Amino acid sequence: MTKLEQIEKNITDLGPDDFKAFAEWFEALRAARWDNQIKADINAGKLDQIADKALADFRAGKTRAL
């Protein structure tokens, strides 16, 4: 059995309270990893072109209030 298969089995075997706690922990982990990836992309300049386009559209009046 692979490590992933063992993890899947262990998760499947959790009771309702433990599964809820696991799900909350896992979602927090996913969010933290997403935040870290976005920060890394920003620091690497990967979003600069998108930001520049958005600002140009805003300055050109091509946006609307939400």
C-alpha positions as CSV (number, residue, x, y, z in Angstrom):
1,M,0.0,0.0,0.0
2,T,1.4,3.4,-1.0
3,K,1.7,6.2,1.5
4,L,-1.2,8.0,-0.3
5,E,-3.4,4.9,-0.1
6,Q,-2.7,4.6,3.6
7,I,-3.6,8.3,4.1
8,E,-6.8,7.8,2.2
9,K,-7.7,4.8,4.3
10,N,-7.0,6.6,7.5
11,I,-9.2,9.5,6.4
12,T,-12.0,7.2,5.4
13,D,-11.9,5.5,8.8
14,L,-12.2,8.8,10.7
15,G,-15.3,9.3,12.8
16,P,-17.5,12.4,12.1
17,D,-15.9,14.7,14.7
18,D,-12.4,13.8,13.7
19,F,-13.3,14.1,10.0
20,K,-14.7,17.6,10.6
21,A,-11.5,18.6,12.5
22,F,-9.4,17.1,9.7
23,A,-11.4,18.9,7.0
24,E,-11.0,22.2,8.8
25,W,-7.2,21.7,9.2
26,F,-6.8,20.6,5.6
27,E,-8.7,23.6,4.2
28,A,-6.5,25.9,6.3
29,L,-3.4,24.2,4.9
30,R,-4.7,24.5,1.4
31,A,-5.4,28.2,1.9
32,A,-1.9,28.8,3.4
33,R,-0.3,27.0,0.5
34,W,-2.3,29.1,-2.0
35,D,-1.3,32.3,-0.2
36,N,2.3,31.3,-0.3
37,Q,2.1,30.5,-4.0
38,I,0.5,33.9,-4.8
39,K,3.1,35.7,-2.7
40,A,5.9,33.8,-4.6
41,D,4.2,34.7,-8.0
42,I,4.0,38.3,-7.0
43,N,7.6,38.4,-5.9
44,A,8.7,36.8,-9.1
45,G,6.8,39.4,-11.2
46,K,4.4,36.8,-12.7
47,L,1.4,39.0,-12.0
48,D,2.9,42.4,-13.1
49,Q,1.5,42.2,-16.6
50,I,-2.0,41.5,-15.4
51,A,-1.8,44.3,-12.8
52,D,-0.5,46.7,-15.4
53,K,-3.4,45.9,-17.7
54,A,-6.0,46.3,-14.9
55,L,-4.5,49.7,-13.9
56,A,-4.5,50.8,-17.5
57,D,-8.1,49.8,-18.0
58,F,-9.0,51.6,-14.8
59,R,-7.2,54.8,-15.8
60,A,-8.9,54.6,-19.2
61,G,-12.3,54.5,-17.6
62,K,-13.0,50.9,-18.8
63,T,-14.1,49.8,-15.4
64,R,-17.4,50.1,-13.4
65,A,-18.2,50.3,-9.7
66,L,-19.2,47.1,-8.0
